[in-house]
Amino acid sequence: MPRRNRSLAAAGIAGVLLAGAAVTPATAAPSPAGGDRPVTSDRTSPQEARRVDRVPTPDLDWYACYDYAECATVRLPQDYDKPNGPTTEVAVLRVKARDQQRRIGSLFINPGGPGGSGTSVALAAPYFISDEVLDRFDIVGVDPRGVGASQQVRCFPSVKEQTRAYAGLNVAFPWTKAEEKAYVASSKAVGKGCSSTGKPLTGAMSTAEVARDMDVLRRAVGDRKLTYLGFSYGSVLGQYYANMFPDRVRALAIDGVLNPNDWVGQGRARNLPQEDRMRSGQGAYQALREILVRCDRAGAQACPLAEGDPVASFELVAKRLRAKPVVIEDPEFGTVTITYADFIGANLSALYGPEGYAEVVDLTAALLVLTDPASSPAARRPASVHVTRQAAEVREQARRYDFPYDNGLETFLGVDCTDGYHPKDAGSFPALAAKADKRDPYFGRLWTWLTSPCARKTWTVRDEDAYTGPFNRRTSAPVLVVGNYWDPATNYRGAVSSARLLPNSRLLSSDSWGHTAYGTSACATGAIDAYLLRGALPANGRVCVGDVQPFVALPEAAASRRAETSKGALAAQGAPGRGEPKRLPPVVAPLPAVGTLTVR
């Protein structure tokens, strides 16, 4: 193999990320205890009702696909104010309920992103959704407009021009002045491309448009009201639907929650980076620090970093990598360069899983040796083997954008930049990111840079029908809001504040690890299932505990892997049978694709 010097920076931000009757007014909805007590709700506004209700109910011509699913495509208005105008194609996939005689209806599901594929997560549902829910619901996934199998957004006329525009984004986040300059230039190029070549779709990808699509498709599958489970950014979509169509909710559960006012940016906060409002960096830092503190308590036998001060050891590795990347010469994998951004990005990636604490510790321990100029060759060799084996996988994931056209970044930005308000000038992001890093060490900078292409001077396309609030409407059924204490992407505070916003909601907290709670805790999973099936809410103030806790023996029943997202792989495996062990949901968050520089 040729010996080439490649950074592990992966693709940086560029790899982000995934017939019925007419609508009738709400009369009664399940009470918090699951009974039939009428609930007075706010009504869908006349303007919003007119937009969606005048669209004829689509005839979903389902056909068999991917071994155990059914697929369909439908053309929906690009602009709901012009129902007879241009349309956009939207892809839908369902996995039918196992017990059709006792079927409750359809459960719409979204994995987050934005830009995550709803059709992929629906196909994966038998691997992570509980059997009782699979028995009673058709699982329905929709690829939001611009995403996946739906009509795709393209911000550049060719792969060549896209690759040139993205050139500066191929780091987890910029650290050096030269990287910052290149990142700003690419951010401006992407913003301009999506505001010109990307139109008109980029101006019609707001979350409000997806909520409207979902309401029309709710009719199309024959449901009078919506049953929904949304993860991560899917919590934003859920809250938009709840506030735009408050009397059309049967059950709506959101897990890994973003506050919609923070997502949009209200008042003076419109000029702040989205990260200043959502504080994902704070959540990630709190999770990292707690792992390192628990490592110290567990002792050296359970955690190798406990031979010293784990918090200080992590900072020492970071300090060394800030000063100089480490270069590893490996006979099998060639020359591998690991930067400070790689290290932080890899740790954030690790924090997404319940068992990520082991990856954090092992990677830090290995780099503690590799960055020490005084370490012996004998000590460096085992550490380099650990890191370079993972580096080979990261290299494969980190290919530059090439044939065919990959619009993963554009699907994320098409929603986020159009939905929310962001700082005016991409050139202000170096200072803004540095400030965020002082407030939320290690991760504030990473999360801030994520939205630099959204700067308003260069991202000029807007959706005139985007929804910006209010987000405090009373729904026809209670909304279940689920927050995880140690979530590194959707800060727990987002769940708390969102539950306070929604007057007819219930907060379920979980002392869990990783991103989102479903599947990480039998308690949280069971509570969400009971709500979706029967409308039963968990007790007020209930706190679940994750099945996996750092440096504690892993229970045999605990899920440790996320479900596959490749439709081809899922089709080849076939649907699992009842009683087979469940995996974690394949959630998607607005995470730069920093690879998985981890130790196994």
C-alpha positions in Angstrom: 0.0 0.0 0.0 1.4 3.4 -0.9 2.5 5.4 2.1 0.4 8.6 2.1 -0.1 11.2 4.7 -3.8 11.6 5.3 -5.6 13.5 8.0 -8.3 11.8 10.0 -10.5 14.9 9.7 -13.0 12.9 7.7 -15.5 14.9 5.7 -16.1 17.5 8.4 -19.4 19.2 8.3 -19.9 17.9 4.8 -20.8 14.4 5.9 -23.6 15.2 8.2 -25.4 13.7 8.2 -30.6 11.3 7.5 -56.4 7.2 1.3 -58.7 8.4 4.0 -61.6 10.7 5.0 -61.4 14.4 5.2 -60.0 15.9 8.4 -62.6 16.3 11.2 -62.3 18.5 14.3 -61.1 16.9 17.5 -63.8 15.7 19.9 -62.2 13.5 22.4 -58.6 12.3 23.0 -57.0 9.9 25.5 -56.7 11.4 29.0 -53.3 11.2 30.7 -54.5 8.0 32.3 -55.6 6.6 28.9 -59.4 7.1 29.4 -61.9 9.0 27.3 -62.1 12.3 29.2 -62.6 15.1 26.6 -59.6 17.4 26.2 -60.1 21.0 25.0 -57.4 21.9 22.5 -56.4 24.8 20.4 -57.6 24.7 16.8 -55.6 24.5 13.6 -55.6 28.0 12.3 -57.9 28.7 9.4 -54.9 29.6 7.2 -53.1 26.4 8.0 -56.2 24.3 7.6 -56.9 25.9 4.2 -53.4 25.1 3.0 -53.5 21.4 3.7 -57.1 20.5 3.6 -57.6 21.7 0.0 -54.9 19.2 -1.2 -56.7 16.1 -2.4 -56.0 13.0 -0.3 -53.2 11.2 -2.2 -53.7 7.7 -3.4 -50.7 5.8 -2.1 -50.1 3.1 -4.7 -48.1 0.8 -2.4 -45.7 -1.7 -3.9 -43.6 -4.4 -2.2 -40.0 -3.3 -1.5 -36.9 -4.2 0.5 -38.2 -7.7 1.4 -40.6 -6.9 4.2 -41.8 -3.3 3.4 -44.1 -1.4 1.1 -43.0 1.8 -0.7 -44.8 4.7 -2.5 -44.1 8.1 -3.8 -46.5 11.0 -4.0 -46.3 14.5 -5.5 -47.1 17.3 -3.0 -47.3 21.0 -3.5 -44.0 22.7 -3.5 -45.8 25.8 -2.1 -49.0 25.0 -0.2 -50.3 28.5 -1.0 -50.3 27.3 -4.7 -51.9 23.9 -4.5 -52.1 23.7 -8.3 -48.6 24.9 -8.9 -45.2 23.1 -9.0 -44.9 19.9 -7.0 -42.1 18.0 -5.3 -41.9 14.2 -5.1 -41.9 12.7 -1.5 -41.0 9.1 -0.8 -42.9 7.0 1.8 -42.2 3.5 3.3 -44.2 1.5 5.7 -43.7 -1.8 7.6 -47.2 -3.1 8.2 -48.4 -4.0 11.7 -47.9 -7.7 12.5 -51.4 -8.0 13.9 -53.7 -6.4 11.4 -56.8 -7.4 13.2 -55.8 -5.4 16.3 -54.1 -2.6 14.3 -54.4 0.9 16.0 -53.2 2.9 13.0 -49.9 4.3 11.7 -46.9 5.4 13.7 -45.0 8.1 11.8 -41.3 8.1 12.7 -38.4 10.5 12.0 -34.7 9.9 12.9 -33.5 13.5 13.1 -30.7 15.3 11.2 -32.2 17.3 9.7 -31.6 15.3 6.6 -32.1 11.9 8.1 -34.0 9.4 6.0 -37.4 8.5 7.4 -37.8 5.6 5.0 -34.6 4.1 6.2 -35.5 4.4 9.9 -38.9 2.9 9.2 -37.3 -0.1 7.5 -35.0 -0.5 10.5 -37.9 -0.2 13.0 -38.3 -4.0 13.5 -34.8 -4.0 14.9 -35.3 -1.4 17.6 -39.1 -0.8 18.1 -40.7 -2.9 20.8 -42.7 -6.0 19.6 -46.0 -4.8 21.1 -45.7 -1.5 19.1 -44.8 -3.4 15.9 -47.8 -5.7 16.5 -50.3 -2.8 16.6 -48.9 -0.1 14.3 -47.9 0.3 10.7 -44.5 2.0 10.9 -44.4 4.8 8.4 -41.3 6.8 7.4 -41.3 9.8 5.1 -38.1 11.1 3.5 -38.5 14.9 4.0 -38.5 17.0 0.8 -35.0 17.2 -0.6 -33.8 14.1 1.3 -33.1 10.5 0.5 -35.5 8.9 -2.0 -37.6 12.1 -2.2 -36.8 14.6 -4.9 -33.2 15.6 -4.0 -31.9 19.0 -3.4 -28.7 20.0 -5.3 -26.9 23.2 -4.6 -24.3 22.8 -7.4 -24.6 21.9 -11.1 -21.9 19.2 -10.9 -19.8 17.1 -8.5 -16.8 19.1 -9.6 -18.2 22.4 -8.6 -19.6 20.9 -5.4 -16.2 19.5 -4.5 -14.4 22.8 -5.1 -16.9 24.6 -2.9 -16.6 22.1 -0.1 -12.8 22.1 -0.1 -12.4 24.0 3.2 -15.0 21.9 5.1 -12.9 18.7 5.2 -12.0 19.0 8.8 -14.0 18.2 11.9 -13.8 21.9 12.7 -11.2 24.5 11.8 -8.4 25.0 14.4 -5.6 26.9 12.7 -6.0 30.3 11.1 -5.5 28.8 7.6 -8.2 26.3 8.3 -10.6 29.0 9.6 -10.0 31.1 6.5 -10.7 28.1 4.2 -13.7 27.1 6.2 -15.2 30.6 6.0 -14.6 30.7 2.2 -16.3 27.3 1.7 -19.2 28.3 4.0 -19.8 31.3 1.8 -19.6 29.3 -1.4 -22.1 26.7 -0.1 -24.5 29.4 1.1 -24.4 31.1 -2.2 -24.8 27.8 -4.1 -27.8 26.7 -2.1 -29.4 30.2 -2.4 -29.1 30.1 -6.2 -28.7 26.7 -7.9 -30.4 25.0 -5.0 -33.6 26.9 -5.5 -36.5 26.5 -5.6 -36.3 23.4 -3.4 -34.0 25.0 -0.7 -36.7 27.7 -0.3 -39.3 25.0 0.3 -37.6 22.7 2.7 -38.5 24.3 6.0 -39.8 22.1 8.8 -43.2 23.7 8.4 -43.4 22.3 4.9 -42.5 18.8 6.1 -45.2 19.1 8.9 -47.7 20.0 6.2 -46.6 17.0 4.1 -47.0 14.8 7.1 -50.5 16.0 7.8 -51.6 15.2 4.2 -49.9 11.8 4.4 -51.7 11.2 7.7 -54.9 11.4 5.8 -53.5 9.3 3.0 -52.9 6.3 5.4 -56.4 6.7 6.8 -55.6 8.1 10.3 -57.9 10.8 11.7 -55.1 12.0 14.0 -51.4 11.7 14.0 -49.3 9.2 16.1 -45.7 10.2 15.9 -42.3 9.3 17.4 -39.4 11.7 16.6 -35.8 11.6 17.7 -33.3 14.5 17.9 -34.2 17.0 15.1 -37.3 14.9 14.8 -38.4 16.5 18.0 -38.5 19.8 16.2 -40.7 18.4 13.5 -43.0 16.9 16.2 -43.3 20.3 17.9 -44.0 22.1 14.7 -46.8 19.6 13.9 -48.2 19.9 17.5 -48.3 23.7 17.2 -49.5 24.0 13.6 -52.1 21.2 13.9 -52.8 21.1 17.7 -56.3 19.4 17.3 -54.9 16.6 15.0 -52.7 14.9 17.6 -53.5 11.3 18.8 -50.1 10.7 20.5 -46.8 12.5 19.9 -43.6 11.5 21.6 -40.3 13.4 21.1 -37.0 12.0 22.4 -33.7 14.0 22.4 -35.4 17.3 22.4 -34.4 20.7 20.9 -36.3 23.8 22.1 -38.0 25.2 18.9 -37.6 28.8 20.0 -33.9 28.2 20.3 -33.9 26.4 17.0 -35.5 29.3 15.2 -34.0 32.2 17.2 -36.4 34.8 18.7 -35.9 38.5 19.2 -32.3 39.5 19.9 -31.2 35.9 19.8 -31.7 35.9 16.0 -28.2 37.3 15.6 -26.6 34.6 17.8 -25.2 31.3 16.5 -27.7 28.5 16.9 -25.2 26.9 19.3 -25.4 29.8 21.7 -29.1 29.2 21.9 -29.2 25.4 22.1 -26.0 24.7 24.0 -25.2 21.3 22.6 -21.6 21.9 23.5 -22.5 22.2 27.1 -24.3 18.9 27.1 -21.4 17.2 25.5 -18.9 18.7 27.9 -21.0 17.7 30.9 -21.2 14.1 29.7 -17.4 14.0 29.0 -16.5 15.4 32.4 -18.9 13.1 34.2 -17.2 10.1 32.5 -13.8 11.2 33.5 -14.9 11.9 37.1 -16.5 8.4 37.3 -13.4 6.9 35.9 -11.4 8.4 38.8 -13.9 6.9 41.2 -13.9 3.5 39.6 -10.1 3.1 40.0 -7.3 1.9 37.7 -8.6 -1.6 37.5 -11.8 -0.5 35.9 -10.5 2.6 34.1 -6.8 2.9 32.9 -6.9 6.7 33.0 -7.5 6.5 36.8 -3.7 5.8 37.3 -3.5 9.6 37.1 -6.1 12.4 37.1 -8.4 11.6 34.2 -9.6 15.1 33.7 -6.0 16.4 33.6 -5.0 13.6 31.3 -7.7 14.4 28.8 -6.7 18.1 28.8 -3.0 17.1 28.4 -3.7 15.1 25.3 -5.8 18.0 24.0 -3.1 20.5 24.8 -0.4 18.5 23.0 -2.6 18.0 19.9 -3.4 21.7 19.8 0.3 22.4 19.6 1.1 19.7 17.1 -0.8 16.8 15.4 0.6 13.4 16.1 1.9 11.4 13.1 1.9 7.7 13.2 4.0 5.6 10.8 2.4 2.2 10.4 3.6 -0.5 8.1 0.1 -1.7 7.3 -1.9 1.6 7.1 0.8 4.1 6.1 1.2 7.5 7.6 -1.7 8.6 9.8 -2.1 12.2 11.1 -4.3 12.9 14.1 -5.2 16.5 14.8 -6.8 18.2 17.8 -10.1 18.4 15.9 -10.0 14.7 15.1 -9.6 14.0 18.8 -12.5 16.1 19.9 -14.7 15.0 17.0 -14.0 11.3 17.8 -14.9 11.8 21.4 -18.2 13.5 20.5 -18.9 10.6 18.2 -18.2 8.2 21.0 -20.5 10.0 23.4 -23.4 9.2 21.1 -23.5 5.6 22.3 -24.3 4.3 25.8 -21.0 2.5 25.9 -19.0 5.4 24.5 -17.3 6.0 27.9 -15.0 3.0 27.1 -14.0 4.6 23.7 -13.3 8.0 25.4 -11.1 6.4 27.9 -9.2 4.0 25.6 -8.6 6.7 22.9 -7.4 9.2 25.5 -5.1 6.6 27.1 -3.6 5.6 23.7 -3.0 9.2 22.6 -1.5 10.0 26.0 1.3 7.7 25.0 1.5 8.6 21.4 1.7 12.4 22.1 4.4 11.9 24.7 7.8 12.5 23.1 9.4 10.6 26.0 7.4 7.4 25.5 9.4 4.4 24.4 8.9 2.6 21.0 7.7 -0.4 22.9 4.9 1.6 24.6 4.0 3.5 21.4 3.5 0.4 19.3 0.4 -1.1 21.0 -1.2 2.4 21.2 -0.6 3.1 17.5 -2.0 -0.3 16.5 -5.2 0.5 18.3 -5.6 4.0 16.7 -4.5 3.1 13.2 -6.8 0.2 12.8 -9.7 2.6 13.5 -8.1 5.2 11.3 -8.4 2.8 8.3 -12.1 2.7 8.8 -12.3 6.5 9.1 -10.4 6.9 5.9 -12.9 4.8 4.1 -15.8 6.9 5.6 -14.0 10.1 4.9 -13.8 10.0 1.1 -14.1 13.4 -0.5 -17.4 14.1 -2.3 -17.3 12.3 -5.6 -19.6 10.4 -8.0 -22.5 10.1 -7.5 -23.6 13.5 -6.3 -23.9 13.3 -2.5 -26.2 16.0 -1.0 -26.0 15.0 2.7 -24.7 18.5 3.8 -27.3 20.2 1.6 -30.2 18.4 3.1 -29.1 19.5 6.6 -28.5 23.1 5.6 -31.6 23.3 3.5 -33.7 22.8 6.6 -31.6 24.5 9.3 -30.6 27.6 7.4 -34.1 28.1 6.1 -35.8 27.5 9.4 -33.6 29.4 11.8 -31.9 32.8 12.1 -28.1 32.9 12.1 -25.3 35.5 12.3 -25.1 37.8 9.3 -21.5 37.1 8.2 -19.6 33.8 8.0 -16.4 35.8 8.7 -17.6 36.3 12.3 -17.6 32.6 13.1 -13.9 32.3 14.2 -14.5 34.7 17.0 -17.9 33.3 17.8 -16.6 29.7 17.9 -13.7 30.7 20.1 -16.1 32.4 22.6 -18.3 29.3 22.6 -15.3 27.1 23.4 -14.4 29.1 26.4 -17.9 28.7 27.7 -18.3 25.0 26.8 -14.7 23.5 26.5 -13.8 21.3 23.6 -17.2 21.1 22.0 -18.5 24.7 21.8 -16.2 25.4 18.9 -17.3 22.3 17.0 -21.0 22.9 17.4 -20.7 26.6 16.5 -18.9 26.0 13.2 -21.6 23.5 12.1 -24.0 26.3 10.9 -21.5 28.8 9.4 -22.9 28.2 5.9 -26.2 29.6 7.2 -24.7 33.2 7.6 -27.5 35.5 6.3 -25.3 37.5 3.9 -24.6 34.4 1.8 -27.5 32.1 2.7 -30.2 34.4 1.3 -33.0 32.0 0.3 -35.9 31.9 2.7 -39.3 30.2 2.9 -42.0 32.8 3.2 -44.3 30.2 4.7 -41.8 29.0 7.4 -43.3 28.7 10.8 -41.7 30.6 13.6 -44.1 30.1 16.5 -45.9 30.2 18.8 -44.8 26.9 20.2 -47.1 26.9 23.2 -50.4 25.6 21.7 -52.6 23.2 23.7 -52.8 19.8 21.8 -55.8 17.5 21.7 -53.7 14.8 23.4 -50.8 15.2 25.7 -47.3 15.3 24.2 -44.6 13.1 25.8 -41.3 14.9 26.1 -38.3 12.7 26.8 -34.9 14.1 27.9 -31.6 12.3 28.6 -29.4 13.8 31.3 -26.1 12.9 29.4 -27.1 13.6 25.8 -24.1 15.1 23.9 -26.2 16.5 21.1 -29.6 17.6 22.4 -28.9 19.1 25.8 -31.3 17.9 28.5 -32.3 21.5 29.1 -34.0 21.5 25.7 -36.4 18.8 26.9 -37.1 20.7 30.1 -37.8 24.0 28.4 -39.9 22.4 25.6 -42.1 20.7 28.2 -42.6 24.0 29.9 -43.6 25.6 26.6 -46.3 23.0 25.8 -49.2 23.3 28.2 -50.5 19.8 27.6 -47.2 17.8 27.9 -45.4 15.5 30.3 -41.6 15.4 30.8 -40.0 12.0 31.2 -36.3 12.3 32.3 -33.7 9.6 32.0 -30.4 9.2 33.6 -29.0 7.6 30.4 -26.0 7.8 28.3 -25.7 8.4 24.6 -28.0 10.3 22.2 -31.7 9.9 22.9 -33.2 7.6 25.5 -35.3 5.0 23.6 -33.6 1.7 23.7 -31.0 2.8 26.3 -33.4 2.2 29.3 -36.1 -0.5 29.7 -37.9 2.1 31.9 -37.9 4.9 29.3 -38.6 2.5 26.4 -41.5 1.0 28.3 -42.9 4.4 29.2 -42.8 5.6 25.5 -44.4 2.4 24.3 -47.2 2.6 26.9 -47.9 6.2 25.8 -48.0 5.4 22.1 -50.2 2.3 22.5 -52.6 3.5 25.2 -52.1 7.2 25.8 -50.8 6.4 29.3 -48.4 9.0 30.6 -45.6 8.2 33.1 -46.0 9.7 36.6 -45.2 13.3 36.9 -41.5 13.8 37.7 -40.5 10.2 36.9 -36.8 9.7 36.2 -35.6 6.5 34.5 -32.1 5.1 34.7 -30.1 3.9 31.7 -29.4 0.2 31.5 -25.7 1.0 30.8 -23.7 3.1 33.3 -20.0 4.0 33.0 -17.6 1.5 34.5 -20.4 -0.8 35.7 -20.8 -4.4 34.4 -23.0 -4.3 31.3 -26.4 -6.1 31.7 -26.8 -9.0 29.3 -30.1 -7.5 28.0 -28.7 -4.0 27.4 -28.7 -2.9 23.7 -25.3 -1.8 22.7 -25.4 -1.4 18.9 -27.5 0.9 16.7 -29.7 -0.6 14.1 -28.4 -0.7 10.5 -29.4 2.1 8.2 -28.6 0.6 4.8 -31.7 -0.5 3.1 -29.8 -3.1 1.1 -28.4 -4.6 4.3 -31.7 -4.6 6.1 -33.5 -6.2 3.1 -30.8 -8.9 2.9 -31.1 -9.7 6.7 -34.9 -9.7 6.6 -37.2 -8.6 9.4 -36.3 -10.1 12.8 -38.9 -12.2 14.5 -40.7 -11.6 17.8 -38.5 -11.8 20.9 -35.2 -11.2 19.1 -32.9 -8.8 21.0 -33.4 -5.1 20.2 -30.8 -2.6 19.1 -30.7 1.2 19.5 -32.5 3.4 17.1 -30.4 4.7 14.2 -30.9 8.3 15.2 -29.3 11.1 13.2 -28.2 14.4 14.7 -26.6 17.5 13.3 -23.1 16.1 13.9 -20.2 16.7 11.7 -19.0 13.4 10.2 -15.8 13.3 12.2 -15.5 9.6 11.8 -15.1 7.0 14.6 -11.5 7.3 15.7 -12.0 4.9 18.5 -10.4 1.9 20.2 -12.1 -1.4 20.3 
